[in-house]
Amino acid sequence: MTIMSSFEGTPTTGYVGRVIPDKTSKKAALSPALETALDYYLRVLALAISYAGPVLLNYREELKHIITSSFQAPSWKVNGAGDHLLRSLLGNLVSYYPIDQYKPFACQPIAKIIEPWGCSKAHQDREVEMLNFPPKWHDPSQDELSFANELLQFHFQSALEELLTICQTEVHSETGNEKEHLKVTLLRIHSALHGVMSCLPEMRPTYKDGGSKEVESTFFIAGSAGSTVGSSEMREKAAEFVHTACRYLLKERTDDSILLALVVRVIDALVNYGSLEYGEWSSHVQAWKLESAAIIEPPCNFIVPFHTQGKKRPRWALVDKSHLHSTWRCSQSSYHRYRTNVDVSPSGLMINLMNDLLDLSLHNYETVRSYAGRSLTKLLKRWPSLISNCVLTLTENLRDPKAPEHVVLGSCSILASQTVLRHLTTDSVSLSSFIMGILESSHHESLKCQKAITELFVKYNIRFSGISRSFFKNSETQADKPGFHSLVSQINALGFETKSLHWRYNLIANRVLLLLILASRSESGIHSQILAETTGHFLRNLKSQLPHSRMLAISALNTLLQGSPHKASSQDSEQSLDHPEEYNISSTVDILNEIIREEGFMNETLNSLSNVHIISDSDGSSKVSYGASSFQSGSDKAITYFYFDFSASWPRTPSWISLVRGDTFYSSFARIFKRLIQQCGMPVISSLQTALEEFLSSKERSRQCVAAEAMAGMLHSDITGNLESGSNWLMVQLQKIMLAPSVESNPDWAACIRYAVTGKERSGSRAPVLRQNVLECLCSPVPQSVATSVLAKRYSFLSVALVEISPTRMSPAEKQYHVKILDELLDNMGHPSAQVREAIGVAMCVACSNMRLSGSFGAGCSPEEVSGDVSMIEQTGNDYWSKRLTDGANELSLSIQNSIQSKQLESTSDSATENGVHYRDEADAKRMETIFHFMIASLKSGRSSVLLDVIIGLVYPVLSLQETSNKDLSLLAKSAFELLKWRILRRPLLETAIAAILSSVNDPNWRTRSALLSYLRTFTYRHTFIFSVSEKLQIWQTIEKLLVDNQVEVREHAAGVLANLMKGIDKDLSKDFRDRSYAQAQRIIDARRRNSKSGHSVATIHGAVLALTASVLSVPYDMPSWLPAHVTLLARFIREPPPIRSTVTKAVAEFKRTHADTWSIQNDAFTEDQLEVLRDTSSSSSYFA
C-alpha cells in the first residue's frame, strides 16, 4: 500500500501500453527524495516476495499495478527497481524452489531459537529425524502459470510489438523521447526473459532433413528450472523483432551505448538458453564461498558431546545446497542439449542474432564490445557449427588494411576465446584462415592493434594442442579445403626469410612453422622433406641478425634435431638401413651438410651465438636465461621459449661448488652442437675445429662462452668417425684451456667439462665415450711453474667432472682415476695458496664420497636399498684416505694452539731452529684449513651422510680453533661449526659423537669449553627424541660441571645453555636439577649466616647462583609454584662480591622485565617477606646510616 500510495499523483511517461504521450508535452521528473524512496521500496518488495509461491496470487492486481507504474515512472532508477520486481515475481511464479527451508521441523520446538546443525553422513536418531524431514518444493499451480502468462503477454509480447512499432515508424518527434521509450521497452523485455529463464521454451533448431521439430520437454525436478510458460513461437517471434530492432539501432543509434548494451542482454537471454541459470548458480556459488566458514562447523567442536562423521550445517543450508545443485543441472542439461548432435543446426533466426552479436562485438565502444563478445562466445560454445563462419569473418578483418582499430580489437578478443582456439584443432579451414590472418595483419599501424594481435598469437601459442589429422589429408582428397602443404607454402611465400617482413611477424611466422612441423611428426608421408627444409631454415637462423629469431632457432633446433645416424657404430648404421625413416633422416643430413659447408657459416653462427651471451659488467654473469632480458618483452619470450626451457635434464646433480658457479653456460646451445655432430658427422666437426681456433684464443668472455658450449657438444656427442684424431685435437685444446692463465671464463669451461662427462640416457647410466679421455687429461700432472690460479682451476675442473660420475656405476678405470686423484690431493693439502687449498678440499669431498659410495654399493647393496646415512665400513685397501685425514687431527689442532700461544709469549724469534719451527707451524695451519674446506664442502653438498665417521673425528679441531690469532683458520672453523651443529647423527655414530664431543670438557683452553657449550645447545635439541636417558644425563652432567668452571665466561655460558635445555629436554632432569640447585644454594646461605668466611670458593658460590639463575630464566612469563622461592633465594645473594652480585642483579632484572605485564596478578604468589627481598635488590645503596 505504501508503494501504491507513493505512485499516486506522480507524472507518467505513457511508455507502457498503447498510450502514446503528448508530443508537445514537457518531460516530467520525480523528485530525488521520492525517486530514492520508490527505488528502496521496490527492491525490498522484490526480495520480500522470494519463495512466496501461491501467496502471490492474493496480491495479483496490486503487483501488476505496481510493476506497470514503476515502468511508467519518468526515472531510470525506478524503472530498474521495477525490473528487479518483475524478474522476482515471474521467477517465484513459475520456478521450482523449496518453500519451507527456513521453517522449524517436527522435533524442534517453536520456542527454540537456535536451530540444531546436522550432517548428511550422520546415523544418530536425532540427525536422522532432522534429515528425514525433506523440504517442500514449490510446484506452480495452474493459477500461478496463468498469472505468469498474463504478465508475459503484457510485458513481453506487447513490449515486442511496441519495439517493432518504434523502429519502423516515427512515433516520437524528439530523439530523447524515443531513446527513453526504447530503454523502457527493452528493459521490460529483458526483465520478462530473465524472470522465466528456461521456462520459456527455446527456439526450434533445424534438422538435416530440412524441417524443424518441436523441442521435446524434459521434466526432471532436479534438472528443470520450473513449469513451462509460453511457447517456442513466442521466443522465435521475439528473436525476429529484436533482430529488426538491432539493425535499426546499429544504423540510427550506433553511438548510444546504453541501448546497445540492453539489446545485447536481450539477445543473450534469447539465444543462450540455460545461461541465465548458470549465471544464477555461479553468483550463488561465490556467495557460498564467502559465507561457508560461518555456516559450516567441524565434526567435533569440543563444546558439546555431539560429534558427527562429517561437517555439520543447519538444515536450511543443506536444502539450499540441493536447490543450488538443481539449478546447475538445469543449466547444463538445457545448455548442452544440441551441442554434440551433428544432425541439428541452429535456425535462421538464431543465425541472424549471431550476426547481430558479431557486429556488436566489433563496435567502437569497448563496453558494447565486451558485453557482445561474452554473449557471442557462449553462443559459439553451444553451437560449434557457427564458429567457422565467425573465424573467417574475423580473420578477414585482420587482413583488411582499411579495418578500423575497434574492429581489429573486437576480432582479436573473439578469436582469443578458448572456444575458438579449441575449434582450430578440428577445422582446417579455420586454422589456415586464423594463421594467415595473423601473419598478414602487419599493415595495422595502431599500437593497440599490434598489441592485441601479438597477445592473440601468444595465447594461441600457449594453448596450442595439435592439429586435426584430417588437415594432413586435405591436400590429397579435398581440393577445396586447404591442406598442410598449402599452408606451409603460404607461410614460406610471405618472405620471412628476407627482411621484407616485420621482425615480430617474422618471429610469429617462424613459430607457426615450428608448431606445424611438430604437429606433423606422426605423418611420415608428408613430414620428411618439410622437416628437412625447416630444420635447415632454423639452422640458417642461428646466424640471423634478429635476436628474437636466433632465440627461436635455438628452441627449434633443440626440438627438431634427432642426433641419431652418426651416434652409433658402423654396425648399428648398417642395421638402421632396415628402418623406413632412415631416408627421412638422410635427406635432413644432406640439407644440413650443404648449409654447414657454406663458407664462413660456422664462424658467423658462433659470432651470432656469442651475441646472445650478455655479460654484466658488475658480476660477469647473465642475469636471465639466454641473456635475453635486455631485448625481449614478455610476449616475445612467450613466443620464443619452448618446453625444453622448463625441463631440468642438465645438470643431473646439484650445483653447489661456488668456485665455478655461473649461469653463462647454456646447455641448450651445447645440445645443438652435439646433435648436429651426431646427425651430420665429420663435416660439422671439421667446420667447428676451424672456427674454434679463433674463438679459443679470444679474450672476450662471450666468445669463450660459446666456444665452451661448442666444445661440450663435441665431447658429449660420442662421435664414431675419426675418433683418435678428433679426440686428440679435443684433448690438446682442453689441456691448453686448463693451462691458460685467464680466470674469467673458468665457470664456463667448468660447465663444459661437467656437460662432457654427464651420463647419457634418461637416468644418466651410460658413460660418454670420451669421459675416460677427459679424466685422463685432467689427471695428467701440470708443470711445477704454473700459477696458483691455474692449479686451482685444474682442481675445480676435477671436482665438477667427478660430481657427474655415478658412484654406483663406476668402472674399474674410473676408480683408479679416483685413487690417483686422492693421492695427489692428500699430498698437496698444505699448499701455500688459499685458493688452491679450497679447491683441494672440495675435490677431496667429491672424490672421497664417490669412493665411499662405490664401496658401499659394490658390497652387494642396490641403490634402492640404501637410505639415510650409508654404512661407514670401507672395503679393504680403500681406507687409507680417511686415516690420513683423521689420524693426528686432534694433535695437529693442539700443536696449532700451542704454537699460537708461544708466539704470543715470545717477543723475538731469530734462530734457524725457530724459523724451522715457524715453517712447520704454518704448514700445520694450512693443512688444517684444507681439512676445514673438506668438512664445509661435505656438509654443504649433502655428501656428509657417507663421510660422517670422518667428520666426527674432526669435531675437536672445529671446537678448539674458533678463536685464534690466525683469522683465516678461525673463520673456516666457525663456518664448519655452523654447518656441523645442525647435522643429525644416527646410531651407531651417535655414541661415538657424544664421546668425542664431551671429551672437550677438560680442555685447558676455556674458549674450547665455551665452544663445546654452544655446540651442545643445538646438538641436544636436534637429538632429543633419539637420546637415551643415560645419554641425556651424561650431557646434563657435563654442562652442570661447567657451572663451576674456573673461567667466568664459561660458567655464565653454561647457565644460559641449561636455562634453554630446561624448557623442554626432560622434565625429570629439570626438576631434579632445580631441587638440587635450590638445596645447594640454601646450604651456602645457611653456612654464610653462621660464618661469613665459610670455606666455599667464589666459583662454587657463583656456580650455585648460576644454577638458580638457570632455573628462574627457564620459565619466562610464567609463574609456577616453585618460582617465588627460587627467585627470592637468588635475590639473597645480592650482597656477594662480583661477579656474583652482577649475575644476581641481571637475573632479577630479567625476571622483573618478563613478568612486568602480568605482575599485578602474579605478585599474589609471593609473600610479603619475599616481595621485600625482591625490592631490596632494586634499591640503591646509601652513604648514610
Beta strands, then each sheet from edge to edge (+ up, - down):
strand 1: 117-118
strand 2: 206-207
strand 3: 313-314
strand 4: 344-345
sheet 1: 1+ 3-
sheet 2: 2+ 4-
end
